[in-house]
Amino acid sequence: MPRAFITGITGQDGQHLAEFLHSKGYEVFGMVKGQNNPKLTAMRDEFPYVEPVPGDLADLPSLLKALESTQPDEVYNLGAISFVALSFNQAELTANITGLGVLRMLEAVRMVGGATNNPIRFYQASSSEMFGKVREIPQTERTPFHPRSPYGCAKVFGHDITVNYRESYGLYACSGILFNHEGPRRGLEFVTRKVTNAVARIKLGLQDELVLGNLDFKRDWGYAGDYVKAMWLMLQQDEPDDYVVATGETHSGEELVRLAFEEAGIEDWQRYVRQDQKFFRPAEVDLLIGDPTKAQEKLGWQREVDFPSLVKMMVANDLRIESARR
C-alpha cells in the first residue's frame, strides 16, 4: 500500500487530495499543527481514513519526526498562509510559512528519504499568483514571475527552492503552478465562496447585500477536485518536472457575481452589490490565464468541471448549508 504525507490536510486541496488518494488505495497521513487544533475533530469525522500527525512548517525537527514516523512514498506540501489579502498584513508570517516552510520540508525530505532505494517524491503547491503583473498571455511554465503580494513573493521562493533541491540534490521534486481552483470546500474568506455564500443568504432573506472590492480582475478558475488529480499525476512520471494546471479560460469578478445571482434565481444583481475600498488590494493582479498544454500532453490531465458548472455547484452547496441553519 503506497503511503502519502500531506501538509495542509484541513484545507480545501488537502481534503480533496486525501479523498482521491484514499480511492487509489493509499495510506494517508495528514500533518496537523497544535495540540488542540479545532479542525481535527471535523477531519476525523469526515475523513476517518486519514491518520493525523503532529508537525509545523515553522519547525524543522517536527517535520523530520513526522517523516521518520510515517515513512511516506510521496509528500504533498499544500500547507501555507494561503489568503492573499492576509499576506499584506502578516508579511513576515507569510514568508516564514509559505516560503521558508517549503525549504524546511525539502530539507526533511532530503534527510529522511533523499538517499534511500525508494526516495520520497515531493510535490510543491506553487501558485499562479507568482506571475502577478503578467509578462505574457497566456502564462506557461517559462513565463517570468512578477509577484504582486507577499504571498506571491513567498510562493516564488518556494517554487525556486524546489527547483534548486531537484537540481542540487537529485530529489524527485515537482511544482504544480496551479491557477485559481475553487469548490464547496473553499474557505469563506476567499472571493468565490464569499460570493456564493452571500448570494445564498440573500436568496434566503438572511443578508441584504454583498460587499466586495474590485470586480474588474480576471482569473482562470477551475474545480479543486480536478486539480488534485494533476498533483498526483506529476508524482507518477519517470522524471520530476514543473507544470501549469489551468483551464485556459478567463472570467471576470463581475461575471462570477452575475452567474451566482442568476443561479439563485435573482435578477438585477447590481441592486445587492456594493463596492468598498477596504477590500481593494494594495497591488492588484489584473489578469491571470494559464496554458495547460504541457500538463495535458505529458500527464494526460483534463479538467472535467467548467466555470458555469463550478458556480452552480458552489451556490447549490451554500443554499443547502444556509437553509439547514435557518
HELIX and SHEET records of a PDB file:
HELIX    1   1 GLN A   12  SER A   23  1                                  12    
HELIX    2   2 LYS A   39  GLU A   46  1                                   8    
HELIX    3   3 LEU A   60  THR A   70  1                                  11    
HELIX    4   4 VAL A   84  ASN A   89  1                                   6    
HELIX    5   5 ALA A   91  THR A   94  1                                   4    
HELIX    6   6 ALA A   95  LEU A  100  3                                   6    
HELIX    7   7 GLY A  101  GLY A  113  1                                  13    
HELIX    8   8 SER A  128  MET A  130  5                                   3    
HELIX    9   9 PRO A  150  TYR A  169  1                                  20    
HELIX   10  10 VAL A  191  LYS A  203  1                                  13    
HELIX   11  11 ALA A  224  MET A  234  1                                  11    
HELIX   12  12 GLY A  253  GLU A  263  1                                  11    
HELIX   13  13 TRP A  269  TYR A  272  5                                   4    
HELIX   14  14 GLN A  277  PHE A  279  5                                   3    
HELIX   15  15 THR A  293  LYS A  294  1                                   2    
HELIX   16  16 ALA A  295  LEU A  299  3                                   5    
HELIX   17  17 PHE A  307  ARG A  325  1                                  19    
SHEET    1   A 7 VAL A  50  PRO A  54  0                                        
SHEET    2   A 7 GLU A  27  VAL A  32  1                                        
SHEET    3   A 7 ARG A   3  THR A   7  1                                        
SHEET    4   A 7 GLU A  74  ASN A  77  1                                        
SHEET    5   A 7 ARG A 121  SER A 127  1                                        
SHEET    6   A 7 TYR A 172  LEU A 178  1                                        
SHEET    7   A 7 ASP A 242  VAL A 245  1                                        
SHEET    1   B 2 HIS A 181  GLU A 182  0                                        
SHEET    2   B 2 GLY A 222  TYR A 223  1                                        
SHEET    1   C 2 LEU A 210  LEU A 212  0                                        
SHEET    2   C 2 VAL A 273  GLN A 275  1                                        
SHEET    1   D 2 LYS A 218  ARG A 219  0                                        
SHEET    2   D 2 HIS A 251  SER A 252 -1                                        
END                                                                             
